Amino acid sequence: MIIAILSMWTFRIITAYVFSYAFHLGLMGIWIAMTIDWTFRAICYTLRYRGGKWETIMRRREAAGK
């Protein structure tokens, strides 16, 4: 949730504003900013998934519940 909110404000809103007004890209700048946001989130979520910490936590919870 934190990654989603921070990346939205950093990449989607601020970058879209810069691309559309400072670089005069208009709607194309907003689309580029959204793509950057989605790419950043995908990288973060992939790294988190491959880290395996979530799997360890789930196994501990299953073992405690049984």
All heavy atoms as TSV, in Angstrom:
chain	resi	resn	atom	element	x	y	z
A	1	MET	N	N	0.824	-1.181	0.000
A	1	MET	CA	C	0.000	0.000	0.000
A	1	MET	C	C	0.875	1.254	0.000
A	1	MET	O	O	0.580	2.206	-0.698
A	1	MET	CB	C	-0.919	-0.033	1.218
A	1	MET	CG	C	-1.920	1.075	1.221
A	1	MET	SD	S	-3.111	0.891	-0.089
A	1	MET	CE	C	-4.569	1.197	0.785
A	2	ILE	N	N	1.937	1.205	0.796
A	2	ILE	CA	C	2.830	2.360	0.861
A	2	ILE	C	C	3.505	2.591	-0.485
A	2	ILE	O	O	3.598	3.733	-0.949
A	2	ILE	CB	C	3.872	2.169	1.983
A	2	ILE	CG1	C	3.177	2.179	3.339
A	2	ILE	CG2	C	4.948	3.237	1.923
A	2	ILE	CD1	C	4.053	1.773	4.494
A	3	ILE	N	N	3.950	1.507	-1.120
A	3	ILE	CA	C	4.585	1.641	-2.432
A	3	ILE	C	C	3.606	2.221	-3.437
A	3	ILE	O	O	3.966	3.095	-4.234
A	3	ILE	CB	C	5.116	0.274	-2.926
A	3	ILE	CG1	C	6.306	-0.155	-2.084
A	3	ILE	CG2	C	5.514	0.332	-4.397
A	3	ILE	CD1	C	6.781	-1.556	-2.364
A	4	ALA	N	N	2.376	1.770	-3.409
A	4	ALA	CA	C	1.378	2.254	-4.358
A	4	ALA	C	C	1.107	3.741	-4.176
A	4	ALA	O	O	1.047	4.498	-5.157
A	4	ALA	CB	C	0.085	1.461	-4.200
A	5	ILE	N	N	0.955	4.189	-2.951
A	5	ILE	CA	C	0.653	5.599	-2.698
A	5	ILE	C	C	1.844	6.484	-3.036
A	5	ILE	O	O	1.688	7.512	-3.713
A	5	ILE	CB	C	0.213	5.801	-1.235
A	5	ILE	CG1	C	-1.142	5.123	-1.003
A	5	ILE	CG2	C	0.134	7.288	-0.894
A	5	ILE	CD1	C	-1.557	5.050	0.438
A	6	LEU	N	N	3.036	6.085	-2.582
A	6	LEU	CA	C	4.221	6.906	-2.853
A	6	LEU	C	C	4.544	6.962	-4.347
A	6	LEU	O	O	4.883	8.026	-4.861
A	6	LEU	CB	C	5.418	6.375	-2.074
A	6	LEU	CG	C	5.372	6.575	-0.568
A	6	LEU	CD1	C	6.603	5.951	0.093
A	6	LEU	CD2	C	5.268	8.041	-0.212
A	7	SER	N	N	4.436	5.835	-5.028
A	7	SER	CA	C	4.739	5.850	-6.461
A	7	SER	C	C	3.691	6.636	-7.238
A	7	SER	O	O	4.013	7.291	-8.225
A	7	SER	CB	C	4.871	4.438	-7.005
A	7	SER	OG	O	3.630	3.786	-7.065
A	8	MET	N	N	2.437	6.584	-6.783
A	8	MET	CA	C	1.412	7.360	-7.464
A	8	MET	C	C	1.715	8.845	-7.367
A	8	MET	O	O	1.677	9.566	-8.362
A	8	MET	CB	C	0.030	7.082	-6.878
A	8	MET	CG	C	-1.057	7.865	-7.594
A	8	MET	SD	S	-2.681	7.673	-6.848
A	8	MET	CE	C	-2.473	8.508	-5.311
A	9	TRP	N	N	2.051	9.321	-6.171
A	9	TRP	CA	C	2.336	10.742	-6.011
A	9	TRP	C	C	3.640	11.134	-6.694
A	9	TRP	O	O	3.725	12.199	-7.307
A	9	TRP	CB	C	2.377	11.119	-4.529
A	9	TRP	CG	C	1.007	11.399	-4.008
A	9	TRP	CD1	C	0.227	10.547	-3.283
A	9	TRP	CD2	C	0.235	12.575	-4.206
A	9	TRP	NE1	N	-0.977	11.134	-3.018
A	9	TRP	CE2	C	-0.997	12.383	-3.572
A	9	TRP	CE3	C	0.464	13.767	-4.876
A	9	TRP	CZ2	C	-1.989	13.346	-3.585
A	9	TRP	CZ3	C	-0.522	14.727	-4.870
A	9	TRP	CH2	C	-1.742	14.510	-4.232
A	10	THR	N	N	4.636	10.279	-6.596
A	10	THR	CA	C	5.934	10.620	-7.178
A	10	THR	C	C	5.910	10.550	-8.694
A	10	THR	O	O	6.284	11.506	-9.369
A	10	THR	CB	C	7.021	9.666	-6.651
A	10	THR	OG1	O	7.037	9.735	-5.230
A	10	THR	CG2	C	8.376	10.036	-7.193
A	11	PHE	N	N	5.476	9.425	-9.213
A	11	PHE	CA	C	5.575	9.215	-10.653
A	11	PHE	C	C	4.337	9.676	-11.410
A	11	PHE	O	O	4.442	10.387	-12.402
A	11	PHE	CB	C	5.865	7.748	-10.963
A	11	PHE	CG	C	7.200	7.303	-10.457
A	11	PHE	CD1	C	7.299	6.415	-9.424
A	11	PHE	CD2	C	8.353	7.795	-11.019
A	11	PHE	CE1	C	8.530	6.004	-8.958
A	11	PHE	CE2	C	9.595	7.405	-10.561
A	11	PHE	CZ	C	9.677	6.497	-9.520
A	12	ARG	N	N	3.181	9.268	-10.945
A	12	ARG	CA	C	1.987	9.558	-11.730
A	12	ARG	C	C	1.609	11.031	-11.668
A	12	ARG	O	O	1.350	11.648	-12.699
A	12	ARG	CB	C	0.827	8.700	-11.252
A	12	ARG	CG	C	-0.313	8.707	-12.244
A	12	ARG	CD	C	-1.386	7.755	-11.859
A	12	ARG	NE	N	-0.926	6.370	-12.026
A	12	ARG	CZ	C	-1.734	5.339	-11.997
A	12	ARG	NH1	N	-3.005	5.511	-11.791
A	12	ARG	NH2	N	-1.269	4.132	-12.148
A	13	ILE	N	N	1.592	11.628	-10.517
A	13	ILE	CA	C	1.105	13.006	-10.403
A	13	ILE	C	C	2.201	14.029	-10.686
A	13	ILE	O	O	2.046	14.888	-11.552
A	13	ILE	CB	C	0.459	13.222	-9.021
A	13	ILE	CG1	C	-0.782	12.335	-8.909
A	13	ILE	CG2	C	0.114	14.685	-8.816
A	13	ILE	CD1	C	-1.453	12.334	-7.576
A	14	ILE	N	N	3.324	13.925	-9.990
A	14	ILE	CA	C	4.383	14.921	-10.175
A	14	ILE	C	C	5.002	14.819	-11.565
A	14	ILE	O	O	5.171	15.828	-12.259
A	14	ILE	CB	C	5.446	14.791	-9.069
A	14	ILE	CG1	C	4.819	15.132	-7.713
A	14	ILE	CG2	C	6.639	15.687	-9.351
A	14	ILE	CD1	C	5.700	14.846	-6.522
A	15	THR	N	N	5.330	13.597	-11.983
A	15	THR	CA	C	5.941	13.420	-13.297
A	15	THR	C	C	4.970	13.782	-14.412
A	15	THR	O	O	5.375	14.385	-15.412
A	15	THR	CB	C	6.437	11.973	-13.473
A	15	THR	OG1	O	7.229	11.617	-12.348
A	15	THR	CG2	C	7.256	11.813	-14.720
A	16	ALA	N	N	3.709	13.464	-14.250
A	16	ALA	CA	C	2.719	13.837	-15.263
A	16	ALA	C	C	2.625	15.356	-15.382
A	16	ALA	O	O	2.527	15.899	-16.494
A	16	ALA	CB	C	1.359	13.256	-14.920
A	17	TYR	N	N	2.678	16.033	-14.260
A	17	TYR	CA	C	2.638	17.498	-14.286
A	17	TYR	C	C	3.864	18.063	-15.012
A	17	TYR	O	O	3.743	18.936	-15.870
A	17	TYR	CB	C	2.570	18.042	-12.858
A	17	TYR	CG	C	2.478	19.544	-12.790
A	17	TYR	CD1	C	1.268	20.195	-12.979
A	17	TYR	CD2	C	3.622	20.304	-12.558
A	17	TYR	CE1	C	1.183	21.570	-12.930
A	17	TYR	CE2	C	3.548	21.681	-12.508
A	17	TYR	CZ	C	2.334	22.313	-12.691
A	17	TYR	OH	O	2.267	23.685	-12.661
A	18	VAL	N	N	5.030	17.527	-14.678
A	18	VAL	CA	C	6.263	18.004	-15.313
A	18	VAL	C	C	6.253	17.717	-16.810
A	18	VAL	O	O	6.576	18.594	-17.629
A	18	VAL	CB	C	7.506	17.373	-14.633
A	18	VAL	CG1	C	8.775	17.664	-15.411
A	18	VAL	CG2	C	7.634	17.870	-13.207
A	19	PHE	N	N	5.888	16.490	-17.191
A	19	PHE	CA	C	5.874	16.139	-18.612
A	19	PHE	C	C	4.852	16.960	-19.398
A	19	PHE	O	O	5.127	17.378	-20.513
A	19	PHE	CB	C	5.576	14.655	-18.806
A	19	PHE	CG	C	6.741	13.750	-18.524
A	19	PHE	CD1	C	6.545	12.384	-18.409
A	19	PHE	CD2	C	8.015	14.237	-18.375
A	19	PHE	CE1	C	7.599	11.531	-18.151
A	19	PHE	CE2	C	9.086	13.406	-18.113
A	19	PHE	CZ	C	8.882	12.048	-18.005
A	20	SER	N	N	3.690	17.161	-18.818
A	20	SER	CA	C	2.645	17.835	-19.581
A	20	SER	C	C	2.826	19.347	-19.642
A	20	SER	O	O	2.536	19.957	-20.668
A	20	SER	CB	C	1.265	17.486	-19.037
A	20	SER	OG	O	1.140	17.931	-17.708
A	21	TYR	N	N	3.334	19.967	-18.574
A	21	TYR	CA	C	3.478	21.421	-18.577
A	21	TYR	C	C	4.894	21.892	-18.885
A	21	TYR	O	O	5.080	22.797	-19.706
A	21	TYR	CB	C	3.019	22.008	-17.239
A	21	TYR	CG	C	1.528	21.931	-17.074
A	21	TYR	CD1	C	0.951	21.044	-16.180
A	21	TYR	CD2	C	0.683	22.733	-17.819
A	21	TYR	CE1	C	-0.421	20.955	-16.031
A	21	TYR	CE2	C	-0.692	22.654	-17.684
A	21	TYR	CZ	C	-1.237	21.766	-16.793
A	21	TYR	OH	O	-2.596	21.693	-16.655
A	22	ALA	N	N	5.902	21.315	-18.266
A	22	ALA	CA	C	7.278	21.778	-18.484
A	22	ALA	C	C	7.792	21.360	-19.869
A	22	ALA	O	O	8.471	22.139	-20.536
A	22	ALA	CB	C	8.197	21.246	-17.391
A	23	PHE	N	N	7.480	20.116	-20.267
A	23	PHE	CA	C	7.961	19.628	-21.556
A	23	PHE	C	C	6.907	19.755	-22.656
A	23	PHE	O	O	7.152	19.335	-23.790
A	23	PHE	CB	C	8.421	18.181	-21.437
A	23	PHE	CG	C	9.595	17.993	-20.520
A	23	PHE	CD1	C	9.595	16.996	-19.566
A	23	PHE	CD2	C	10.711	18.813	-20.595
A	23	PHE	CE1	C	10.673	16.800	-18.721
A	23	PHE	CE2	C	11.795	18.649	-19.761
A	23	PHE	CZ	C	11.781	17.638	-18.819
A	24	HIS	N	N	5.731	20.254	-22.339
A	24	HIS	CA	C	4.633	20.489	-23.295
A	24	HIS	C	C	4.248	19.215	-24.056
A	24	HIS	O	O	4.017	19.245	-25.253
A	24	HIS	CB	C	5.012	21.599	-24.275
A	24	HIS	CG	C	5.385	22.878	-23.604
A	24	HIS	ND1	N	4.460	23.663	-22.955
A	24	HIS	CD2	C	6.587	23.486	-23.449
A	24	HIS	CE1	C	5.067	24.721	-22.440
A	24	HIS	NE2	N	6.366	24.632	-22.718
A	25	LEU	N	N	4.176	18.104	-23.322
A	25	LEU	CA	C	3.792	16.838	-23.945
A	25	LEU	C	C	2.291	16.575	-23.862
A	25	LEU	O	O	1.789	15.675	-24.538
A	25	LEU	CB	C	4.554	15.677	-23.306
A	25	LEU	CG	C	6.055	15.636	-23.581
A	25	LEU	CD1	C	6.707	14.523	-22.783
A	25	LEU	CD2	C	6.335	15.464	-25.056
A	26	GLY	N	N	1.589	17.300	-23.015
A	26	GLY	CA	C	0.144	17.140	-22.904
A	26	GLY	C	C	-0.258	15.762	-22.438
A	26	GLY	O	O	0.328	15.194	-21.509
A	27	LEU	N	N	-1.262	15.204	-23.109
A	27	LEU	CA	C	-1.790	13.898	-22.732
A	27	LEU	C	C	-0.745	12.802	-22.889
A	27	LEU	O	O	-0.709	11.849	-22.096
A	27	LEU	CB	C	-3.027	13.574	-23.570
A	27	LEU	CG	C	-3.792	12.316	-23.207
A	27	LEU	CD1	C	-4.242	12.354	-21.762
A	27	LEU	CD2	C	-4.972	12.139	-24.130
A	28	MET	N	N	0.116	12.911	-23.865
A	28	MET	CA	C	1.176	11.919	-24.050
A	28	MET	C	C	2.092	11.890	-22.824
A	28	MET	O	O	2.531	10.821	-22.394
A	28	MET	CB	C	1.994	12.235	-25.303
A	28	MET	CG	C	3.066	11.212	-25.594
A	28	MET	SD	S	2.430	9.560	-25.937
A	28	MET	CE	C	1.750	9.803	-27.545
A	29	GLY	N	N	2.366	13.033	-22.237
A	29	GLY	CA	C	3.186	13.089	-21.028
A	29	GLY	C	C	2.533	12.384	-19.855
A	29	GLY	O	O	3.205	11.740	-19.045
A	30	ILE	N	N	1.215	12.502	-19.751
A	30	ILE	CA	C	0.482	11.810	-18.687
A	30	ILE	C	C	0.560	10.303	-18.895
A	30	ILE	O	O	0.758	9.546	-17.949
A	30	ILE	CB	C	-0.976	12.309	-18.637
A	30	ILE	CG1	C	-0.990	13.782	-18.223
A	30	ILE	CG2	C	-1.805	11.462	-17.681
A	30	ILE	CD1	C	-2.331	14.449	-18.348
A	31	TRP	N	N	0.422	9.854	-20.127
A	31	TRP	CA	C	0.524	8.417	-20.413
A	31	TRP	C	C	1.925	7.899	-20.115
A	31	TRP	O	O	2.073	6.794	-19.587
A	31	TRP	CB	C	0.166	8.136	-21.860
A	31	TRP	CG	C	-1.288	8.299	-22.172
A	31	TRP	CD1	C	-2.314	8.374	-21.285
A	31	TRP	CD2	C	-1.867	8.413	-23.457
A	31	TRP	NE1	N	-3.495	8.534	-21.946
A	31	TRP	CE2	C	-3.259	8.564	-23.284
A	31	TRP	CE3	C	-1.361	8.421	-24.745
A	31	TRP	CZ2	C	-4.131	8.697	-24.346
A	31	TRP	CZ3	C	-2.239	8.561	-25.806
A	31	TRP	CH2	C	-3.605	8.693	-25.599
A	32	ILE	N	N	2.935	8.678	-20.447
A	32	ILE	CA	C	4.308	8.271	-20.157
A	32	ILE	C	C	4.506	8.164	-18.648
A	32	ILE	O	O	5.114	7.202	-18.151
A	32	ILE	CB	C	5.314	9.253	-20.783
A	32	ILE	CG1	C	5.260	9.165	-22.312
A	32	ILE	CG2	C	6.728	8.985	-20.280
A	32	ILE	CD1	C	6.013	10.284	-23.016
A	33	ALA	N	N	3.992	9.133	-17.900
A	33	ALA	CA	C	4.121	9.110	-16.435
A	33	ALA	C	C	3.404	7.898	-15.840
A	33	ALA	O	O	3.922	7.270	-14.908
A	33	ALA	CB	C	3.571	10.398	-15.840
A	34	MET	N	N	2.243	7.558	-16.362
A	34	MET	CA	C	1.522	6.388	-15.864
A	34	MET	C	C	2.297	5.110	-16.159
A	34	MET	O	O	2.360	4.202	-15.317
A	34	MET	CB	C	0.124	6.323	-16.480
A	34	MET	CG	C	-0.808	7.386	-15.948
A	34	MET	SD	S	-2.439	7.325	-16.680
A	34	MET	CE	C	-3.040	5.794	-16.034
A	35	THR	N	N	2.905	5.038	-17.329
A	35	THR	CA	C	3.700	3.868	-17.676
A	35	THR	C	C	4.911	3.743	-16.767
A	35	THR	O	O	5.259	2.642	-16.323
A	35	THR	CB	C	4.142	3.944	-19.153
A	35	THR	OG1	O	2.984	4.083	-19.971
A	35	THR	CG2	C	4.908	2.704	-19.559
A	36	ILE	N	N	5.558	4.863	-16.463
A	36	ILE	CA	C	6.684	4.845	-15.528
A	36	ILE	C	C	6.218	4.366	-14.159
A	36	ILE	O	O	6.893	3.560	-13.507
A	36	ILE	CB	C	7.331	6.236	-15.445
A	36	ILE	CG1	C	8.024	6.584	-16.766
A	36	ILE	CG2	C	8.321	6.316	-14.291
A	36	ILE	CD1	C	8.474	8.028	-16.861
A	37	ASP	N	N	5.067	4.833	-13.702
A	37	ASP	CA	C	4.523	4.420	-12.408
A	37	ASP	C	C	4.259	2.919	-12.379
A	37	ASP	O	O	4.647	2.226	-11.444
A	37	ASP	CB	C	3.241	5.200	-12.116
A	37	ASP	CG	C	2.571	4.772	-10.827
A	37	ASP	OD1	O	3.279	4.498	-9.840
A	37	ASP	OD2	O	1.321	4.727	-10.802
A	38	TRP	N	N	3.616	2.403	-13.417
A	38	TRP	CA	C	3.311	0.967	-13.475
A	38	TRP	C	C	4.583	0.132	-13.527
A	38	TRP	O	O	4.660	-0.929	-12.907
A	38	TRP	CB	C	2.431	0.649	-14.677
A	38	TRP	CG	C	1.045	1.183	-14.575
A	38	TRP	CD1	C	0.333	1.425	-13.443
A	38	TRP	CD2	C	0.210	1.557	-15.663
A	38	TRP	NE1	N	-0.902	1.930	-13.768
A	38	TRP	CE2	C	-1.008	2.017	-15.120
A	38	TRP	CE3	C	0.360	1.560	-17.043
A	38	TRP	CZ2	C	-2.060	2.460	-15.912
A	38	TRP	CZ3	C	-0.692	1.999	-17.821
A	38	TRP	CH2	C	-1.880	2.437	-17.248
A	39	THR	N	N	5.581	0.602	-14.271
A	39	THR	CA	C	6.845	-0.128	-14.359
A	39	THR	C	C	7.549	-0.164	-13.012
A	39	THR	O	O	8.048	-1.216	-12.586
A	39	THR	CB	C	7.752	0.512	-15.418
A	39	THR	OG1	O	7.061	0.552	-16.675
A	39	THR	CG2	C	9.051	-0.254	-15.578
A	40	PHE	N	N	7.583	0.968	-12.321
A	40	PHE	CA	C	8.208	1.025	-11.002
A	40	PHE	C	C	7.507	0.093	-10.024
A	40	PHE	O	O	8.150	-0.652	-9.288
A	40	PHE	CB	C	8.191	2.459	-10.473
A	40	PHE	CG	C	8.743	2.589	-9.088
A	40	PHE	CD1	C	10.109	2.557	-8.872
A	40	PHE	CD2	C	7.902	2.738	-7.993
A	40	PHE	CE1	C	10.628	2.668	-7.587
A	40	PHE	CE2	C	8.409	2.852	-6.719
A	40	PHE	CZ	C	9.784	2.814	-6.518
A	41	ARG	N	N	6.185	0.107	-10.023
A	41	ARG	CA	C	5.436	-0.785	-9.129
A	41	ARG	C	C	5.688	-2.246	-9.448
A	41	ARG	O	O	5.846	-3.075	-8.549
A	41	ARG	CB	C	3.936	-0.515	-9.231
A	41	ARG	CG	C	3.496	0.723	-8.544
A	41	ARG	CD	C	1.993	0.759	-8.523
A	41	ARG	NE	N	1.506	2.124	-8.410
A	41	ARG	CZ	C	0.257	2.432	-8.215
A	41	ARG	NH1	N	-0.654	1.485	-8.131
A	41	ARG	NH2	N	-0.114	3.683	-8.109
A	42	ALA	N	N	5.721	-2.573	-10.736
A	42	ALA	CA	C	5.963	-3.963	-11.133
A	42	ALA	C	C	7.335	-4.437	-10.663
A	42	ALA	O	O	7.477	-5.559	-10.173
A	42	ALA	CB	C	5.851	-4.098	-12.650
A	43	ILE	N	N	8.336	-3.577	-10.774
A	43	ILE	CA	C	9.677	-3.930	-10.313
A	43	ILE	C	C	9.679	-4.136	-8.800
A	43	ILE	O	O	10.220	-5.124	-8.296
A	43	ILE	CB	C	10.694	-2.863	-10.737
A	43	ILE	CG1	C	10.897	-2.894	-12.253
A	43	ILE	CG2	C	12.029	-3.051	-10.012
A	43	ILE	CD1	C	11.660	-1.703	-12.802
A	44	CYS	N	N	9.064	-3.218	-8.066
A	44	CYS	CA	C	9.022	-3.334	-6.600
A	44	CYS	C	C	8.287	-4.587	-6.151
A	44	CYS	O	O	8.763	-5.315	-5.274
A	44	CYS	CB	C	8.354	-2.103	-5.987
A	44	CYS	SG	S	9.339	-0.620	-6.065
A	45	TYR	N	N	7.133	-4.865	-6.755
A	45	TYR	CA	C	6.355	-6.029	-6.359
A	45	TYR	C	C	7.056	-7.329	-6.751
A	45	TYR	O	O	6.978	-8.326	-6.026
A	45	TYR	CB	C	4.959	-5.985	-6.955
A	45	TYR	CG	C	4.112	-4.852	-6.415
A	45	TYR	CD1	C	3.140	-4.244	-7.200
A	45	TYR	CD2	C	4.275	-4.373	-5.127
A	45	TYR	CE1	C	2.364	-3.218	-6.709
A	45	TYR	CE2	C	3.508	-3.332	-4.629
A	45	TYR	CZ	C	2.553	-2.767	-5.427
A	45	TYR	OH	O	1.786	-1.740	-4.936
A	46	THR	N	N	7.741	-7.343	-7.886
A	46	THR	CA	C	8.475	-8.529	-8.300
A	46	THR	C	C	9.626	-8.817	-7.347
A	46	THR	O	O	9.848	-9.967	-6.948
A	46	THR	CB	C	9.008	-8.366	-9.740
A	46	THR	OG1	O	7.900	-8.141	-10.612
A	46	THR	CG2	C	9.769	-9.592	-10.191
A	47	LEU	N	N	10.359	-7.778	-6.961
A	47	LEU	CA	C	11.452	-7.956	-6.008
A	47	LEU	C	C	10.936	-8.448	-4.661
A	47	LEU	O	O	11.544	-9.317	-4.034
A	47	LEU	CB	C	12.222	-6.651	-5.823
A	47	LEU	CG	C	13.050	-6.186	-7.016
A	47	LEU	CD1	C	13.641	-4.812	-6.753
A	47	LEU	CD2	C	14.138	-7.193	-7.334
A	48	ARG	N	N	9.792	-7.924	-4.248
A	48	ARG	CA	C	9.220	-8.356	-2.971
A	48	ARG	C	C	8.764	-9.820	-3.042
A	48	ARG	O	O	8.971	-10.595	-2.109
A	48	ARG	CB	C	8.051	-7.466	-2.598
A	48	ARG	CG	C	7.494	-7.795	-1.251
A	48	ARG	CD	C	6.471	-6.804	-0.815
A	48	ARG	NE	N	6.026	-7.171	0.520
A	48	ARG	CZ	C	4.908	-6.762	1.050
A	48	ARG	NH1	N	4.130	-5.954	0.395
A	48	ARG	NH2	N	4.567	-7.142	2.245
A	49	TYR	N	N	8.152	-10.190	-4.136
A	49	TYR	CA	C	7.692	-11.565	-4.306
A	49	TYR	C	C	8.862	-12.534	-4.329
A	49	TYR	O	O	8.825	-13.595	-3.692
A	49	TYR	CB	C	6.882	-11.681	-5.603
A	49	TYR	CG	C	6.404	-13.083	-5.885
A	49	TYR	CD1	C	5.329	-13.614	-5.192
A	49	TYR	CD2	C	7.038	-13.868	-6.827
A	49	TYR	CE1	C	4.891	-14.905	-5.444
A	49	TYR	CE2	C	6.614	-15.151	-7.092
A	49	TYR	CZ	C	5.536	-15.667	-6.400
A	49	TYR	OH	O	5.122	-16.937	-6.650
A	50	ARG	N	N	9.907	-12.192	-5.060
A	50	ARG	CA	C	11.064	-13.080	-5.176
A	50	ARG	C	C	11.892	-13.137	-3.900
A	50	ARG	O	O	12.679	-14.059	-3.726
A	50	ARG	CB	C	11.942	-12.658	-6.338
A	50	ARG	CG	C	11.307	-12.941	-7.662
A	50	ARG	CD	C	12.247	-12.711	-8.780
A	50	ARG	NE	N	11.580	-13.033	-10.041
A	50	ARG	CZ	C	12.195	-13.050	-11.189
A	50	ARG	NH1	N	13.475	-12.768	-11.263
A	50	ARG	NH2	N	11.535	-13.340	-12.275
A	51	GLY	N	N	11.724	-12.149	-3.016
A	51	GLY	CA	C	12.446	-12.146	-1.755
A	51	GLY	C	C	12.071	-13.306	-0.864
A	51	GLY	O	O	12.890	-13.821	-0.116
A	52	GLY	N	N	10.826	-13.747	-0.926
A	52	GLY	CA	C	10.388	-14.927	-0.200
A	52	GLY	C	C	10.000	-14.699	1.246
A	52	GLY	O	O	9.599	-15.636	1.925
A	53	LYS	N	N	10.130	-13.484	1.742
A	53	LYS	CA	C	9.802	-13.234	3.146
A	53	LYS	C	C	8.318	-13.510	3.420
A	53	LYS	O	O	7.971	-14.055	4.467
A	53	LYS	CB	C	10.148	-11.793	3.506
A	53	LYS	CG	C	9.961	-11.465	4.965
A	53	LYS	CD	C	10.395	-10.045	5.259
A	53	LYS	CE	C	10.165	-9.693	6.705
A	53	LYS	NZ	N	10.544	-8.308	7.000
A	54	TRP	N	N	7.466	-13.179	2.463
A	54	TRP	CA	C	6.033	-13.405	2.639
A	54	TRP	C	C	5.734	-14.890	2.782
A	54	TRP	O	O	4.852	-15.297	3.529
A	54	TRP	CB	C	5.255	-12.829	1.445
A	54	TRP	CG	C	5.574	-13.509	0.157
A	54	TRP	CD1	C	6.583	-13.206	-0.707
A	54	TRP	CD2	C	4.901	-14.637	-0.409
A	54	TRP	NE1	N	6.582	-14.064	-1.769
A	54	TRP	CE2	C	5.554	-14.955	-1.621
A	54	TRP	CE3	C	3.815	-15.411	-0.016
A	54	TRP	CZ2	C	5.152	-16.007	-2.430
A	54	TRP	CZ3	C	3.416	-16.464	-0.830
A	54	TRP	CH2	C	4.073	-16.742	-2.029
A	55	GLU	N	N	6.493	-15.732	2.066
A	55	GLU	CA	C	6.273	-17.175	2.122
A	55	GLU	C	C	6.660	-17.739	3.494
A	55	GLU	O	O	5.970	-18.596	4.040
A	55	GLU	CB	C	7.109	-17.833	1.029
A	55	GLU	CG	C	6.683	-19.223	0.696
A	55	GLU	CD	C	7.392	-19.747	-0.537
A	55	GLU	OE1	O	8.468	-19.231	-0.898
A	55	GLU	OE2	O	6.861	-20.682	-1.131
A	56	THR	N	N	7.740	-17.225	4.051
A	56	THR	CA	C	8.176	-17.649	5.378
A	56	THR	C	C	7.131	-17.277	6.430
A	56	THR	O	O	6.816	-18.079	7.314
A	56	THR	CB	C	9.527	-16.984	5.722
A	56	THR	OG1	O	10.461	-17.275	4.689
A	56	THR	CG2	C	10.064	-17.485	7.042
A	57	ILE	N	N	6.590	-16.097	6.323
A	57	ILE	CA	C	5.571	-15.640	7.275
A	57	ILE	C	C	4.324	-16.514	7.177
A	57	ILE	O	O	3.743	-16.910	8.189
A	57	ILE	CB	C	5.245	-14.158	7.040
A	57	ILE	CG1	C	6.457	-13.294	7.392
A	57	ILE	CG2	C	4.024	-13.730	7.846
A	57	ILE	CD1	C	6.328	-11.852	6.977
A	58	MET	N	N	3.915	-16.847	5.955
A	58	MET	CA	C	2.727	-17.680	5.766
A	58	MET	C	C	2.948	-19.082	6.349
A	58	MET	O	O	2.039	-19.650	6.953
A	58	MET	CB	C	2.360	-17.769	4.277
A	58	MET	CG	C	1.823	-16.482	3.718
A	58	MET	SD	S	0.340	-15.908	4.569
A	58	MET	CE	C	-0.807	-17.179	4.170
A	59	ARG	N	N	4.122	-19.638	6.181
A	59	ARG	CA	C	4.404	-20.967	6.730
A	59	ARG	C	C	4.372	-20.951	8.250
A	59	ARG	O	O	3.895	-21.899	8.880
A	59	ARG	CB	C	5.739	-21.477	6.222
A	59	ARG	CG	C	5.686	-21.886	4.786
A	59	ARG	CD	C	6.956	-22.569	4.351
A	59	ARG	NE	N	6.828	-22.952	2.947
A	59	ARG	CZ	C	7.814	-22.932	2.086
A	59	ARG	NH1	N	9.021	-22.551	2.477
A	59	ARG	NH2	N	7.628	-23.280	0.851
A	60	ARG	N	N	4.888	-19.884	8.851
A	60	ARG	CA	C	4.852	-19.763	10.318
A	60	ARG	C	C	3.420	-19.664	10.813
A	60	ARG	O	O	3.059	-20.259	11.833
A	60	ARG	CB	C	5.645	-18.552	10.771
A	60	ARG	CG	C	7.121	-18.729	10.687
A	60	ARG	CD	C	7.850	-17.508	11.211
A	60	ARG	NE	N	9.271	-17.591	10.934
A	60	ARG	CZ	C	10.093	-16.588	10.921
A	60	ARG	NH1	N	9.636	-15.375	11.210
A	60	ARG	NH2	N	11.367	-16.750	10.672
A	61	ARG	N	N	2.603	-18.900	10.108
A	61	ARG	CA	C	1.200	-18.762	10.515
A	61	ARG	C	C	0.442	-20.076	10.375
A	61	ARG	O	O	-0.398	-20.413	11.209
A	61	ARG	CB	C	0.510	-17.662	9.697
A	61	ARG	CG	C	0.950	-16.286	10.087
A	61	ARG	CD	C	0.171	-15.247	9.351
A	61	ARG	NE	N	0.655	-13.907	9.701
A	61	ARG	CZ	C	0.279	-12.808	9.096
A	61	ARG	NH1	N	-0.574	-12.856	8.088
A	61	ARG	NH2	N	0.775	-11.646	9.474
A	62	GLU	N	N	0.715	-20.808	9.304
A	62	GLU	CA	C	0.065	-22.106	9.126
A	62	GLU	C	C	0.482	-23.084	10.213
A	62	GLU	O	O	-0.333	-23.844	10.720
A	62	GLU	CB	C	0.407	-22.675	7.753
A	62	GLU	CG	C	-0.297	-21.981	6.615
A	62	GLU	CD	C	0.120	-22.526	5.262
A	62	GLU	OE1	O	1.018	-23.414	5.196
A	62	GLU	OE2	O	-0.438	-22.067	4.251
A	63	ALA	N	N	1.755	-23.071	10.563
A	63	ALA	CA	C	2.257	-23.977	11.603
A	63	ALA	C	C	1.679	-23.628	12.967
A	63	ALA	O	O	1.370	-24.510	13.761
A	63	ALA	CB	C	3.785	-23.935	11.650
A	64	ALA	N	N	1.496	-22.352	13.240
A	64	ALA	CA	C	0.942	-21.923	14.525
A	64	ALA	C	C	-0.541	-22.238	14.621
A	64	ALA	O	O	-1.057	-22.511	15.708
A	64	ALA	CB	C	1.178	-20.438	14.727
A	65	GLY	N	N	-1.224	-22.237	13.485
A	65	GLY	CA	C	-2.659	-22.491	13.469
A	65	GLY	C	C	-3.023	-23.964	13.589
A	65	GLY	O	O	-4.121	-24.319	13.968
A	66	LYS	N	N	-2.105	-24.838	13.306
A	66	LYS	CA	C	-2.404	-26.276	13.317
A	66	LYS	C	C	-2.089	-26.928	14.613
A	66	LYS	O	O	-1.476	-26.653	15.478
A	66	LYS	CB	C	-1.645	-26.972	12.200
A	66	LYS	CG	C	-2.196	-26.604	10.851
A	66	LYS	CD	C	-1.459	-27.356	9.763
A	66	LYS	CE	C	-2.030	-27.000	8.397
A	66	LYS	NZ	N	-1.361	-27.687	7.332
